[in-house]
């Protein structure tokens, strides 16, 4: 199936590791031109070299702290200078620190909201006018299964990611007339460095091994395993494609069936 992504300009935030890195590779495989940002310039350049070794496409990297609106605007200016427009926007800001209610103060919640919600809002405002002008665009914001079912030990993520769904759903209704879709993806347990930290914290609290805690997590998933970043990335790539032209305003779970609710 031709996804219609070849030569499209894609922005991938938080694209130097984990789920964002997997999305960068998936889009590169489809022939997209990609602008990747994250805070670590050294890792960004390593990822750029990795992608270019595997795929013949244009990769642009730029260090950016998504908590800072001025950084987002500088990134936008550099992307437009390089590519002139943007077709696909994948928003991924990583996760705030793990922990429970008694581990945090109000400033921690403000920082988490800046990282997850405000970065989504600021990135959308920065790039959407180019999509409106060309009457084509795809926006996918990465959240978490926690927007459907709050998880233990990640209260900051639970609180800061849920309003992202409200924002994306709201704008999806306003920009659909411009042939722009806006969706969220909500991954469940996927084998990233962040999940490893969560598992380590839980294992320490329960005085069991990392492997034992990982097995416990897998047992709660109908597919009896943790997801691979590549499986997540393939779903995101489809949502960013021309083929997903009538799918907007949804929050799509990528969780191996772990969520137990109906809606």
NORHUQUI-V230152 format. One record per helix or strand of 2 or more residues. SS is the DSSP state (~ for helix, > for strand). FROM is the first residue (numbers start at 1). TO is the last residue. If there is no record, write none. Layout:
BEGIN
((SS/FROM/TO) (SS/FROM/TO))
END
This chain:
BEGIN
((>/9/13) (~/18/29) (>/33/38) (~/41/54) (>/59/63) (~/69/83) (>/88/91) (~/101/103) (~/106/134) (>/137/142) (~/145/147) (~/155/178) (>/180/187) (~/193/206) (~/210/219) (~/229/239) (~/242/244) (>/251/254))
END
